[in-house]
């Protein structure tokens, strides 16, 4: 993954985290706190799942390549 794509992924992850921290009621809120629109909440949920799956798949691919390279006989 190139640097620019990594930066985009980092930004998306930070924004999803900020949305959860500042926009949800996960940390408790005062009475009258305005809730996030359900559509935005679903978007954040699906986006975070997509990012997590991408990271897992990328890590698995790197591990497979590393294991295959280690298993090759030395010349």
HELIX and SHEET records of a PDB file:
HELIX    1   1 UNK A    3  UNK A   23  1                                  21    
HELIX    2   2 UNK A   38  UNK A   71  1                                  34    
END                                                                             
